[in-house]
Amino acid sequence: MYIVAATDRVSLAQGWPRTATAEIRRLGEVPAANVGDALERMTVMDGGIRLLAGRGKLLGNALTVDVRSGDNLAVHRALDEARPGDVLVVNGHGDLTRALVGDLIGEIMVNTGVVGAVVDGAVRDVQALSEMGLAVYARAVTPAGPFKDGPGGIGAPVAVGGVVVAAGDVLVGDADGVVVVPRHRVREVVDAVDGIGEKEDALRKRILAARPGGAVMAR
């Protein structure tokens, strides 16, 4: 850890599997909405979890963190367990009074290869986080910093945006929001997303063809 603080009250689950980038790449090439449709819209985070920093594309394995409201000690400790391609998924219990992720954590994320964060709470330093190339989703922005006392947990399932996320699940995000793909359903969803896109394109063509003034090619 880059901060000097005791972490004996932060619990750590045993190691969890990740899905290789090559296996999930297709999910990052289609709209998050299509991924959600492939999951029958059951694991789509609520609209309060919004893109606040970055270019609006997120894809990676969940590194789950549970914190006490307004305290990010466990987030710092979690980054010791991070692997390239991970996404911080933080249950901040919806607290908006203290930012759990800011530019210093962002710098550590870059060092460890973490590609973004999804926080059920607040963040800060959003311009700096964007400049780092990190995609960060949260409920709010505040300049107020967090405490670093603990307790917390790493690697256990957490509730974020109204969805249960397990470590190693796949997170897909864009400007619309975030979808959780349970790890055991990744192959199923990868196989389904192209068919969903094809159906939407066919319907769009019919809609545009019926537009007054003649046919218009679909995007």
FITI-261629 format. One record per atom (N, C-alpha, C): atom name; residue in one letter; x, y, z. Coordinates in Angstrom, 3 decimals. Layout:
<papas>
 atom res     east    north       up
   CA   A        X        Y        Z
...
</papas>
This chain:
<papas>
 atom res     east    north       up
    N   M    0.844   -1.197    0.000
   CA   M    0.000    0.000    0.000
    C   M    0.874    1.241    0.000
    N   Y    0.358    2.288   -0.631
   CA   Y    1.089    3.546   -0.693
    C   Y    0.794    4.446    0.506
    N   I   -0.253    4.130    1.276
   CA   I   -0.526    4.888    2.485
    C   I   -0.065    4.076    3.686
    N   V    0.239    4.764    4.760
   CA   V    0.671    4.083    5.976
    C   V   -0.531    3.977    6.901
    N   A   -1.132    2.790    6.937
   CA   A   -2.318    2.567    7.769
    C   A   -2.452    1.078    8.021
    N   A   -2.892    0.720    9.190
   CA   A   -3.099   -0.685    9.524
    C   A   -4.328   -1.213    8.797
    N   T   -4.209   -2.407    8.222
   CA   T   -5.322   -2.988    7.458
    C   T   -5.803   -4.300    8.082
    N   D   -5.535   -4.482    9.364
   CA   D   -5.911   -5.745    9.987
    C   D   -7.415   -5.925   10.066
    N   R   -8.187   -4.848    9.917
   CA   R   -9.655   -4.976    9.948
    C   R  -10.245   -5.069    8.550
    N   V   -9.401   -5.238    7.551
   CA   V   -9.870   -5.432    6.179
    C   V   -9.743   -6.910    5.835
    N   S  -10.863   -7.563    5.585
   CA   S  -10.838   -8.995    5.274
    C   S  -10.581   -9.206    3.780
    N   L   -9.932  -10.314    3.479
   CA   L   -9.578  -10.633    2.095
    C   L  -10.027  -12.040    1.772
    N   A  -10.858  -12.170    0.732
   CA   A  -11.305  -13.490    0.304
    C   A  -10.161  -14.230   -0.377
    N   Q  -10.319  -15.540   -0.493
   CA   Q   -9.354  -16.331   -1.245
    C   Q   -9.381  -15.909   -2.713
    N   G   -8.336  -16.259   -3.444
   CA   G   -8.245  -15.859   -4.846
    C   G   -9.464  -16.280   -5.655
    N   W   -9.764  -15.509   -6.679
   CA   W  -10.925  -15.779   -7.519
    C   W  -10.486  -15.785   -8.974
    N   P  -11.215  -16.497   -9.824
   CA   P  -10.825  -16.580  -11.236
    C   P  -11.198  -15.311  -11.991
    N   R  -10.412  -14.987  -12.987
   CA   R  -10.716  -13.920  -13.932
    C   R  -10.932  -14.539  -15.319
    N   T  -11.656  -13.813  -16.152
   CA   T  -11.842  -14.228  -17.535
    C   T  -10.822  -13.500  -18.410
    N   A  -10.165  -14.229  -19.286
   CA   A   -9.132  -13.645  -20.143
    C   A   -9.732  -12.568  -21.043
    N   T   -8.945  -11.535  -21.290
   CA   T   -9.407  -10.413  -22.112
    C   T   -9.907  -10.878  -23.467
    N   A   -9.216  -11.814  -24.076
   CA   A   -9.609  -12.285  -25.407
    C   A  -11.012  -12.882  -25.408
    N   E  -11.413  -13.470  -24.292
   CA   E  -12.719  -14.119  -24.215
    C   E  -13.861  -13.127  -24.077
    N   I  -13.575  -11.920  -23.606
   CA   I  -14.646  -10.946  -23.371
    C   I  -14.559   -9.743  -24.296
    N   R  -13.563   -9.711  -25.184
   CA   R  -13.349   -8.529  -26.025
    C   R  -14.621   -8.115  -26.769
    N   R  -15.366   -9.078  -27.288
   CA   R  -16.562   -8.759  -28.069
    C   R  -17.565   -7.963  -27.241
    N   L  -17.632   -8.183  -25.943
   CA   L  -18.593   -7.467  -25.111
    C   L  -18.271   -5.976  -25.038
    N   G  -17.025   -5.616  -25.240
   CA   G  -16.652   -4.211  -25.242
    C   G  -16.845   -3.530  -26.576
    N   E  -17.243   -4.300  -27.584
   CA   E  -17.420   -3.759  -28.928
    C   E  -18.877   -3.497  -29.277
    N   V  -19.777   -3.828  -28.374
   CA   V  -21.211   -3.639  -28.614
    C   V  -21.781   -2.750  -27.506
    N   P  -22.963   -2.148  -27.727
   CA   P  -23.548   -1.306  -26.681
    C   P  -23.823   -2.096  -25.396
    N   A  -23.621   -1.433  -24.270
   CA   A  -23.945   -2.073  -22.994
    C   A  -25.409   -2.495  -22.964
    N   A  -26.267   -1.729  -23.613
   CA   A  -27.692   -2.080  -23.652
    C   A  -27.909   -3.452  -24.284
    N   N  -27.143   -3.777  -25.326
   CA   N  -27.287   -5.090  -25.958
    C   N  -26.830   -6.199  -25.018
    N   V  -25.777   -5.927  -24.254
   CA   V  -25.320   -6.910  -23.264
    C   V  -26.404   -7.119  -22.207
    N   G  -27.008   -6.026  -21.769
   CA   G  -28.102   -6.133  -20.811
    C   G  -29.277   -6.914  -21.361
    N   D  -29.601   -6.683  -22.651
   CA   D  -30.697   -7.426  -23.271
    C   D  -30.391   -8.919  -23.310
    N   A  -29.122   -9.268  -23.556
   CA   A  -28.741  -10.679  -23.596
    C   A  -28.918  -11.339  -22.236
    N   L  -28.902  -10.536  -21.180
   CA   L  -29.102  -11.038  -19.822
    C   L  -30.536  -10.815  -19.354
    N   E  -31.443  -10.576  -20.304
   CA   E  -32.856  -10.325  -20.016
    C   E  -33.029   -9.154  -19.050
    N   R  -32.063   -8.206  -19.106
   CA   R  -32.112   -6.945  -18.363
    C   R  -32.157   -7.142  -16.848
    N   M  -31.613   -8.254  -16.406
   CA   M  -31.685   -8.578  -14.981
    C   M  -30.488   -8.074  -14.176
    N   T  -29.358   -7.813  -14.821
   CA   T  -28.163   -7.419  -14.088
    C   T  -27.625   -6.085  -14.590
    N   V  -28.531   -5.182  -14.873
   CA   V  -28.181   -3.823  -15.291
    C   V  -28.229   -2.920  -14.056
    N   M  -27.146   -2.200  -13.791
   CA   M  -27.126   -1.311  -12.632
    C   M  -28.116   -0.169  -12.808
    N   D  -28.626    0.347  -11.700
   CA   D  -29.630    1.409  -11.783
    C   D  -29.022    2.696  -12.336
    N   G  -29.900    3.579  -12.787
   CA   G  -29.476    4.792  -13.473
    C   G  -28.746    5.794  -12.610
    N   G  -28.679    5.571  -11.299
   CA   G  -27.910    6.450  -10.439
    C   G  -26.412    6.258  -10.586
    N   I  -26.022    5.111  -11.147
   CA   I  -24.600    4.836  -11.400
    C   I  -24.285    5.374  -12.786
    N   R  -23.646    6.551  -12.829
   CA   R  -23.445    7.267  -14.091
    C   R  -21.971    7.437  -14.404
    N   L  -21.686    7.549  -15.686
   CA   L  -20.319    7.826  -16.120
    C   L  -19.949    9.246  -15.704
    N   L  -18.908    9.378  -14.893
   CA   L  -18.476   10.683  -14.403
    C   L  -17.070   11.053  -14.858
    N   A  -16.306   10.077  -15.321
   CA   A  -14.953   10.358  -15.807
    C   A  -14.604    9.331  -16.873
    N   G  -13.867    9.760  -17.873
   CA   G  -13.386    8.833  -18.891
    C   G  -14.174    8.913  -20.180
    N   R  -13.810    8.036  -21.080
   CA   R  -14.343    8.075  -22.447
    C   R  -15.607    7.252  -22.638
    N   G  -16.083    6.642  -21.579
   CA   G  -17.363    5.969  -21.689
    C   G  -17.314    4.554  -22.203
    N   K  -16.175    3.880  -22.124
   CA   K  -16.099    2.466  -22.453
    C   K  -15.376    1.753  -21.313
    N   L  -16.020    0.737  -20.778
   CA   L  -15.469   -0.006  -19.650
    C   L  -15.656   -1.489  -19.904
    N   L  -14.585   -2.259  -19.703
   CA   L  -14.662   -3.710  -19.838
    C   L  -13.574   -4.320  -18.977
    N   G  -13.966   -5.205  -18.073
   CA   G  -12.964   -5.860  -17.251
    C   G  -13.574   -6.739  -16.183
    N   N  -12.707   -7.385  -15.425
   CA   N  -13.120   -8.285  -14.349
    C   N  -13.294   -7.526  -13.045
    N   A  -14.322   -7.879  -12.303
   CA   A  -14.648   -7.172  -11.063
    C   A  -13.658   -7.500   -9.951
    N   L  -13.110   -6.446   -9.356
   CA   L  -12.344   -6.524   -8.108
    C   L  -13.230   -5.870   -7.056
    N   T  -13.926   -6.686   -6.291
   CA   T  -14.987   -6.178   -5.412
    C   T  -14.434   -5.693   -4.077
    N   V  -15.021   -4.595   -3.598
   CA   V  -14.598   -3.981   -2.340
    C   V  -15.826   -3.517   -1.572
    N   D  -15.872   -3.845   -0.295
   CA   D  -16.932   -3.364    0.588
    C   D  -16.279   -2.431    1.606
    N   V  -16.846   -1.244    1.776
   CA   V  -16.253   -0.259    2.688
    C   V  -17.300    0.240    3.664
    N   R  -16.836    0.838    4.729
   CA   R  -17.744    1.591    5.581
    C   R  -18.005    2.922    4.890
    N   S  -19.191    3.450    5.046
   CA   S  -19.558    4.697    4.372
    C   S  -18.501    5.774    4.618
    N   G  -18.010    6.367    3.524
   CA   G  -17.057    7.460    3.634
    C   G  -15.630    7.060    3.926
    N   D  -15.317    5.760    3.888
   CA   D  -13.983    5.279    4.262
    C   D  -13.417    4.424    3.122
    N   N  -12.207    4.741    2.664
   CA   N  -11.680    3.997    1.524
    C   N  -10.408    3.207    1.817
    N   L  -10.161    2.882    3.072
   CA   L   -8.984    2.084    3.400
    C   L   -8.966    0.778    2.607
    N   A  -10.112    0.110    2.524
   CA   A  -10.176   -1.172    1.820
    C   A   -9.924   -1.012    0.327
    N   V  -10.252    0.146   -0.232
   CA   V   -9.973    0.387   -1.655
    C   V   -8.468    0.394   -1.883
    N   H   -7.739    1.089   -1.011
   CA   H   -6.278    1.089   -1.121
    C   H   -5.720   -0.326   -1.004
    N   R   -6.219   -1.073   -0.026
   CA   R   -5.722   -2.441    0.168
    C   R   -6.072   -3.327   -1.025
    N   A   -7.229   -3.114   -1.615
   CA   A   -7.656   -3.934   -2.746
    C   A   -6.701   -3.806   -3.928
    N   L   -6.127   -2.629   -4.105
   CA   L   -5.237   -2.437   -5.245
    C   L   -3.969   -3.267   -5.136
    N   D   -3.637   -3.743   -3.938
   CA   D   -2.526   -4.686   -3.801
    C   D   -2.858   -6.035   -4.441
    N   E   -4.148   -6.325   -4.595
   CA   E   -4.599   -7.592   -5.171
    C   E   -4.954   -7.464   -6.645
    N   A   -4.837   -6.262   -7.198
   CA   A   -5.309   -6.008   -8.558
    C   A   -4.421   -6.675   -9.605
    N   R   -5.068   -7.019  -10.702
   CA   R   -4.358   -7.514  -11.876
    C   R   -4.767   -6.667  -13.074
    N   P   -3.926   -6.612  -14.092
   CA   P   -4.291   -5.836  -15.287
    C   P   -5.641   -6.288  -15.846
    N   G   -6.480   -5.300  -16.177
   CA   G   -7.806   -5.596  -16.701
    C   G   -8.898   -5.638  -15.655
    N   D   -8.538   -5.473  -14.383
   CA   D   -9.549   -5.447  -13.328
    C   D  -10.308   -4.122  -13.331
    N   V  -11.502   -4.156  -12.755
   CA   V  -12.323   -2.969  -12.506
    C   V  -12.642   -2.928  -11.021
    N   L  -12.330   -1.839  -10.355
   CA   L  -12.734   -1.663   -8.960
    C   L  -14.251   -1.564   -8.890
    N   V  -14.870   -2.372   -8.066
   CA   V  -16.318   -2.324   -7.873
    C   V  -16.545   -2.131   -6.382
    N   V  -16.959   -0.931   -5.988
   CA   V  -16.960   -0.540   -4.586
    C   V  -18.374   -0.313   -4.076
    N   N  -18.744   -1.065   -3.045
   CA   N  -20.009   -0.800   -2.366
    C   N  -19.768    0.271   -1.313
    N   G  -20.063    1.520   -1.685
   CA   G  -19.946    2.639   -0.751
    C   G  -21.235    2.942   -0.035
    N   H  -22.224    2.030   -0.168
   CA   H  -23.503    2.129    0.528
    C   H  -24.259    3.414    0.163
    N   G  -23.987    3.916   -1.039
   CA   G  -24.728    5.080   -1.533
    C   G  -24.400    6.377   -0.840
    N   D  -23.362    6.398   -0.024
   CA   D  -23.015    7.617    0.708
    C   D  -22.385    8.636   -0.242
    N   L  -22.902    9.863   -0.240
   CA   L  -22.438   10.893   -1.167
    C   L  -21.632   11.984   -0.481
    N   T  -21.323   11.811    0.781
   CA   T  -20.656   12.878    1.532
    C   T  -19.137   12.840    1.428
    N   R  -18.566   11.695    1.047
   CA   R  -17.115   11.533    0.963
    C   R  -16.746   10.790   -0.313
    N   A  -15.750   11.290   -1.024
   CA   A  -15.303   10.627   -2.244
    C   A  -14.422    9.429   -1.901
    N   L  -14.719    8.291   -2.485
   CA   L  -13.972    7.072   -2.213
    C   L  -12.835    6.837   -3.208
    N   V  -12.908    7.467   -4.365
   CA   V  -11.875    7.351   -5.396
    C   V  -11.540    8.743   -5.890
    N   G  -10.241    9.051   -5.974
   CA   G   -9.770   10.327   -6.497
    C   G   -8.517   10.125   -7.319
    N   D   -7.797   11.211   -7.576
   CA   D   -6.677   11.116   -8.506
    C   D   -5.523   10.269   -7.983
    N   L   -5.268   10.254   -6.667
   CA   L   -4.166    9.443   -6.157
    C   L   -4.454    7.951   -6.309
    N   I   -5.675    7.554   -5.986
   CA   I   -6.054    6.164   -6.242
    C   I   -6.006    5.899   -7.746
    N   G   -6.406    6.889   -8.539
   CA   G   -6.331    6.738   -9.984
    C   G   -4.918    6.444  -10.459
    N   E   -3.934    7.112   -9.883
   CA   E   -2.549    6.869  -10.271
    C   E   -2.138    5.436   -9.932
    N   I   -2.593    4.940   -8.781
   CA   I   -2.283    3.550   -8.413
    C   I   -2.996    2.583   -9.363
    N   M   -4.224    2.913   -9.741
   CA   M   -4.947    2.084  -10.702
    C   M   -4.168    1.957  -12.009
    N   V   -3.647    3.071  -12.485
   CA   V   -2.854    3.038  -13.714
    C   V   -1.627    2.142  -13.523
    N   N   -0.949    2.276  -12.382
   CA   N    0.234    1.461  -12.109
    C   N   -0.075   -0.029  -12.141
    N   T   -1.247   -0.411  -11.643
   CA   T   -1.591   -1.832  -11.512
    C   T   -2.369   -2.379  -12.700
    N   G   -2.722   -1.520  -13.649
   CA   G   -3.453   -1.976  -14.824
    C   G   -4.958   -2.027  -14.650
    N   V   -5.460   -1.471  -13.546
   CA   V   -6.914   -1.405  -13.344
    C   V   -7.491   -0.387  -14.329
    N   V   -8.549   -0.757  -15.046
   CA   V   -9.026    0.054  -16.165
    C   V  -10.129    1.038  -15.792
    N   G  -10.740    0.859  -14.627
   CA   G  -11.817    1.761  -14.245
    C   G  -12.383    1.397  -12.892
    N   A  -13.428    2.128  -12.508
   CA   A  -14.054    1.905  -11.211
    C   A  -15.550    2.144  -11.312
    N   V  -16.293    1.373  -10.540
   CA   V  -17.741    1.557  -10.398
    C   V  -17.995    1.677   -8.908
    N   V  -18.489    2.829   -8.475
   CA   V  -18.589    3.147   -7.056
    C   V  -20.034    3.477   -6.695
    N   D  -20.598    2.730   -5.761
   CA   D  -21.928    3.080   -5.252
    C   D  -21.718    4.092   -4.136
    N   G  -21.401    5.305   -4.555
   CA   G  -21.049    6.388   -3.660
    C   G  -20.508    7.530   -4.493
    N   A  -19.571    8.286   -3.942
   CA   A  -19.055    9.480   -4.614
    C   A  -17.575    9.329   -4.959
    N   V  -17.142   10.147   -5.924
   CA   V  -15.742   10.223   -6.332
    C   V  -15.356   11.688   -6.453
    N   R  -14.069   11.953   -6.720
   CA   R  -13.621   13.319   -6.945
    C   R  -12.464   13.321   -7.952
    N   D  -11.956   14.507   -8.280
   CA   D  -10.849   14.658   -9.232
    C   D  -11.198   14.041  -10.590
    N   V  -12.425   14.293  -11.040
   CA   V  -12.898   13.597  -12.232
    C   V  -12.141   14.009  -13.490
    N   Q  -11.708   15.263  -13.583
   CA   Q  -10.944   15.666  -14.765
    C   Q   -9.619   14.911  -14.827
    N   A   -8.932   14.830  -13.695
   CA   A   -7.661   14.107  -13.657
    C   A   -7.868   12.623  -13.973
    N   L   -8.916   12.029  -13.440
   CA   L   -9.196   10.619  -13.721
    C   L   -9.450   10.405  -15.211
    N   S  -10.157   11.339  -15.830
   CA   S  -10.399   11.245  -17.265
    C   S   -9.097   11.325  -18.043
    N   E   -8.231   12.240  -17.648
   CA   E   -6.957   12.402  -18.344
    C   E   -6.067   11.172  -18.213
    N   M   -6.291   10.399  -17.155
   CA   M   -5.536    9.148  -16.983
    C   M   -6.074    8.030  -17.875
    N   G   -7.211    8.249  -18.501
   CA   G   -7.813    7.233  -19.344
    C   G   -8.654    6.225  -18.598
    N   L   -9.031    6.540  -17.368
   CA   L   -9.841    5.637  -16.546
    C   L  -11.326    5.935  -16.738
    N   A  -12.122    4.895  -16.863
   CA   A  -13.575    5.038  -16.906
    C   A  -14.108    4.872  -15.491
    N   V  -14.739    5.925  -14.965
   CA   V  -15.198    5.909  -13.573
    C   V  -16.688    6.222  -13.534
    N   Y  -17.431    5.320  -12.911
   CA   Y  -18.871    5.458  -12.733
    C   Y  -19.158    5.593  -11.247
    N   A  -20.091    6.460  -10.898
   CA   A  -20.448    6.642   -9.486
    C   A  -21.782    7.357   -9.409
    N   R  -22.230    7.619   -8.175
   CA   R  -23.497    8.328   -7.983
    C   R  -23.327    9.840   -7.929
    N   A  -22.142   10.313   -7.549
   CA   A  -21.982   11.753   -7.351
    C   A  -20.510   12.114   -7.341
    N   V  -20.259   13.420   -7.441
   CA   V  -18.921   13.984   -7.301
    C   V  -18.934   14.920   -6.097
    N   T  -17.894   14.834   -5.287
   CA   T  -17.731   15.771   -4.165
    C   T  -16.240   15.979   -3.931
    N   P  -15.838   17.192   -3.542
   CA   P  -14.425   17.402   -3.233
    C   P  -14.017   16.865   -1.864
    N   A  -14.967   16.437   -1.069
   CA   A  -14.661   15.969    0.290
    C   A  -13.945   14.628    0.252
    N   G  -12.805   14.559    0.910
   CA   G  -12.038   13.327    0.936
    C   G  -12.557   12.321    1.944
    N   P  -12.072   11.067    1.848
   CA   P  -12.558    9.991    2.717
    C   P  -11.719    9.840    3.981
    N   F  -12.222    9.025    4.889
   CA   F  -11.452    8.550    6.031
    C   F  -10.702    7.282    5.622
    N   K   -9.751    6.879    6.414
   CA   K   -8.965    5.671    6.126
    C   K   -8.781    4.876    7.410
    N   D   -9.894    4.484    7.985
   CA   D   -9.883    3.756    9.245
    C   D  -10.346    2.312    9.112
    N   G  -11.092    1.987    8.051
   CA   G  -11.694    0.671    7.927
    C   G  -12.983    0.614    8.747
    N   P  -13.565   -0.560    8.898
   CA   P  -13.143   -1.831    8.319
    C   P  -13.513   -1.928    6.834
    N   G  -13.405   -3.131    6.289
   CA   G  -13.789   -3.342    4.900
    C   G  -13.535   -4.772    4.493
    N   G  -13.906   -5.080    3.257
   CA   G  -13.719   -6.425    2.740
    C   G  -13.350   -6.378    1.272
    N   I  -12.594   -7.375    0.828
   CA   I  -12.128   -7.458   -0.550
    C   I  -12.400   -8.859   -1.079
    N   G  -12.982   -8.931   -2.261
   CA   G  -13.164  -10.208   -2.938
    C   G  -14.458  -10.935   -2.637
    N   A  -15.270  -10.418   -1.735
   CA   A  -16.582  -11.017   -1.461
    C   A  -17.630  -10.346   -2.338
    N   P  -18.776  -10.972   -2.546
   CA   P  -19.834  -10.324   -3.330
    C   P  -20.281   -9.016   -2.687
    N   V  -20.588   -8.032   -3.521
   CA   V  -21.053   -6.731   -3.048
    C   V  -22.302   -6.331   -3.827
    N   A  -23.063   -5.426   -3.240
   CA   A  -24.232   -4.864   -3.915
    C   A  -23.871   -3.471   -4.414
    N   V  -23.939   -3.266   -5.712
   CA   V  -23.607   -1.978   -6.320
    C   V  -24.644   -1.676   -7.388
    N   G  -25.262   -0.517   -7.289
   CA   G  -26.256   -0.139   -8.289
    C   G  -27.446   -1.070   -8.350
    N   G  -27.772   -1.690   -7.202
   CA   G  -28.920   -2.591   -7.163
    C   G  -28.656   -3.970   -7.720
    N   V  -27.386   -4.303   -7.978
   CA   V  -27.018   -5.599   -8.545
    C   V  -25.939   -6.232   -7.672
    N   V  -26.034   -7.529   -7.466
   CA   V  -24.988   -8.242   -6.746
    C   V  -23.850   -8.545   -7.723
    N   V  -22.630   -8.174   -7.326
   CA   V  -21.450   -8.390   -8.162
    C   V  -20.480   -9.281   -7.394
    N   A  -20.055  -10.370   -8.019
   CA   A  -19.065  -11.252   -7.421
    C   A  -17.700  -10.959   -8.032
    N   A  -16.657  -11.143   -7.255
   CA   A  -15.315  -10.977   -7.796
    C   A  -15.132  -11.892   -9.000
    N   G  -14.617  -11.328  -10.091
   CA   G  -14.425  -12.089  -11.314
    C   G  -15.571  -12.002  -12.291
    N   D  -16.710  -11.440  -11.894
   CA   D  -17.750  -11.135  -12.877
    C   D  -17.197  -10.104  -13.859
    N   V  -17.849   -9.977  -15.002
   CA   V  -17.378   -9.049  -16.026
    C   V  -18.253   -7.801  -16.021
    N   L  -17.609   -6.642  -16.025
   CA   L  -18.300   -5.362  -16.059
    C   L  -18.214   -4.788  -17.471
    N   V  -19.362   -4.378  -18.009
   CA   V  -19.422   -3.738  -19.323
    C   V  -20.112   -2.397  -19.142
    N   G  -19.446   -1.325  -19.547
   CA   G  -20.024    0.000  -19.378
    C   G  -19.821    0.876  -20.594
    N   D  -20.746    1.791  -20.801
   CA   D  -20.590    2.845  -21.794
    C   D  -21.337    4.068  -21.286
    N   A  -21.649    5.008  -22.166
   CA   A  -22.288    6.245  -21.732
    C   A  -23.670    6.006  -21.122
    N   D  -24.283    4.862  -21.402
   CA   D  -25.607    4.557  -20.856
    C   D  -25.554    4.051  -19.419
    N   G  -24.452    3.425  -19.025
   CA   G  -24.360    2.861  -17.686
    C   G  -23.589    1.559  -17.686
    N   V  -23.833    0.730  -16.672
   CA   V  -23.019   -0.464  -16.438
    C   V  -23.894   -1.714  -16.353
    N   V  -23.404   -2.775  -16.974
   CA   V  -24.048   -4.086  -16.930
    C   V  -23.066   -5.080  -16.319
    N   V  -23.591   -5.972  -15.484
   CA   V  -22.783   -7.022  -14.864
    C   V  -23.058   -8.344  -15.573
    N   V  -22.007   -8.975  -16.051
   CA   V  -22.136  -10.293  -16.677
    C   V  -21.573  -11.321  -15.696
    N   P  -22.436  -12.124  -15.066
   CA   P  -21.920  -13.155  -14.158
    C   P  -20.903  -14.037  -14.877
    N   R  -19.841  -14.346  -14.182
   CA   R  -18.742  -15.047  -14.840
    C   R  -19.196  -16.329  -15.524
    N   H  -20.117  -17.059  -14.921
   CA   H  -20.537  -18.335  -15.500
    C   H  -21.421  -18.157  -16.732
    N   R  -21.793  -16.894  -17.046
   CA   R  -22.642  -16.656  -18.211
    C   R  -21.917  -15.905  -19.328
    N   V  -20.621  -15.714  -19.175
   CA   V  -19.885  -14.919  -20.165
    C   V  -19.998  -15.513  -21.561
    N   R  -19.747  -16.803  -21.713
   CA   R  -19.782  -17.423  -23.037
    C   R  -21.162  -17.298  -23.662
    N   E  -22.195  -17.508  -22.865
   CA   E  -23.577  -17.389  -23.331
    C   E  -23.864  -15.985  -23.857
    N   V  -23.413  -14.979  -23.128
   CA   V  -23.692  -13.590  -23.523
    C   V  -22.887  -13.207  -24.759
    N   V  -21.629  -13.615  -24.822
   CA   V  -20.824  -13.342  -26.018
    C   V  -21.502  -13.931  -27.248
    N   D  -22.031  -15.125  -27.130
   CA   D  -22.690  -15.772  -28.258
    C   D  -24.004  -15.096  -28.645
    N   A  -24.631  -14.390  -27.694
   CA   A  -25.963  -13.825  -27.939
    C   A  -25.952  -12.398  -28.467
    N   V  -24.911  -11.620  -28.180
   CA   V  -24.984  -10.174  -28.459
    C   V  -25.071   -9.854  -29.942
    N   D  -24.437  -10.634  -30.795
   CA   D  -24.498  -10.323  -32.227
    C   D  -25.911  -10.497  -32.759
    N   G  -26.598  -11.538  -32.308
   CA   G  -27.972  -11.743  -32.755
    C   G  -28.889  -10.619  -32.323
    N   I  -28.668  -10.088  -31.122
   CA   I  -29.473   -8.965  -30.641
    C   I  -29.216   -7.743  -31.507
    N   G  -27.968   -7.475  -31.846
   CA   G  -27.652   -6.344  -32.708
    C   G  -28.255   -6.483  -34.088
    N   E  -28.236   -7.687  -34.628
   CA   E  -28.802   -7.913  -35.965
    C   E  -30.309   -7.673  -35.973
    N   K  -31.007   -8.100  -34.931
   CA   K  -32.453   -7.869  -34.854
    C   K  -32.759   -6.376  -34.772
    N   E  -31.969   -5.648  -33.976
   CA   E  -32.195   -4.202  -33.858
    C   E  -31.924   -3.501  -35.185
    N   D  -30.871   -3.913  -35.888
   CA   D  -30.551   -3.288  -37.168
    C   D  -31.658   -3.527  -38.184
    N   A  -32.215   -4.738  -38.197
   CA   A  -33.300   -5.039  -39.136
    C   A  -34.527   -4.180  -38.839
    N   L  -34.858   -4.031  -37.544
   CA   L  -36.000   -3.198  -37.181
    C   L  -35.732   -1.741  -37.516
    N   R  -34.513   -1.268  -37.274
   CA   R  -34.168    0.129  -37.568
    C   R  -34.317    0.416  -39.055
    N   K  -33.907   -0.513  -39.891
   CA   K  -34.031   -0.324  -41.335
    C   K  -35.493   -0.177  -41.746
    N   R  -36.361   -0.994  -41.136
   CA   R  -37.786   -0.881  -41.462
    C   R  -38.348    0.457  -41.009
    N   I  -37.931    0.902  -39.839
   CA   I  -38.408    2.195  -39.326
    C   I  -37.957    3.328  -40.234
    N   L  -36.684    3.319  -40.606
   CA   L  -36.161    4.396  -41.439
    C   L  -36.722    4.354  -42.850
    N   A  -36.983    3.147  -43.348
   CA   A  -37.560    3.026  -44.683
    C   A  -38.963    3.608  -44.743
    N   A  -39.660    3.600  -43.615
   CA   A  -41.024    4.133  -43.566
    C   A  -41.063    5.632  -43.296
    N   R  -39.927    6.234  -43.099
   CA   R  -39.875    7.659  -42.794
    C   R  -40.267    8.474  -44.009
    N   P  -41.098    9.494  -43.842
   CA   P  -41.474   10.321  -44.984
    C   P  -40.241   10.895  -45.679
    N   G  -40.279   10.848  -47.009
   CA   G  -39.135   11.364  -47.772
    C   G  -38.278   10.259  -48.342
    N   G  -38.628    9.021  -48.076
   CA   G  -37.899    7.923  -48.692
    C   G  -37.018    7.181  -47.722
    N   A  -36.425    6.113  -48.206
   CA   A  -35.613    5.250  -47.377
    C   A  -34.322    5.938  -46.944
    N   V  -33.918    5.650  -45.736
   CA   V  -32.659    6.152  -45.190
    C   V  -31.875    4.950  -44.685
    N   M  -30.612    4.908  -45.016
   CA   M  -29.793    3.786  -44.566
    C   M  -29.633    3.831  -43.046
    N   A  -29.708    2.681  -42.459
   CA   A  -29.495    2.603  -41.008
    C   A  -28.023    2.787  -40.689
    N   R  -27.761    3.236  -39.450
   CA   R  -26.371    3.365  -39.008
    C   R  -25.742    1.979  -38.936
</papas>
